Amino acid sequence: MPNMLNVESTESPQSVSIREAASITGMSKEYFYKLIREQAILYYKFGRSVRIPLKAINSLRVQVEPIK
């Protein structure tokens, strides 16, 4: 499982770029662009910069039950 940043840590940023989000999760940048286009993830735009809150990235995780 990719290393996820701890959202509660005071040392970690509160939001990350699309490139950083892709790196953190192991998903593609294109996937995050698609989520933004479909308004399926919370994001903030500052000029040309797009930032995704870490809480929104962590909400993408889904707990699955192991196969028996």
MOWOJO-V363570 format. One record per backbone hydrogen bond with DSSP energy under -0.5 kcal/mol. CO is the residue of the C=O (numbers start at 1). NH is the residue of the N-H. Records with the same first field share a line. If there is no record, write none. Layout:
CO = NH  NH
//
This chain:
2 = 4
5 = 7
6 = 9
14 = 54
16 = 52
17 = 21
18 = 22
19 = 23
20 = 24
21 = 25
22 = 26  27
28 = 32
29 = 33
30 = 34
31 = 35
32 = 36
33 = 37
34 = 38
35 = 40  41
36 = 39
44 = 46  51
45 = 47
46 = 49
49 = 46
51 = 44
52 = 16
53 = 56  57
54 = 58
55 = 59
57 = 60
58 = 61
//
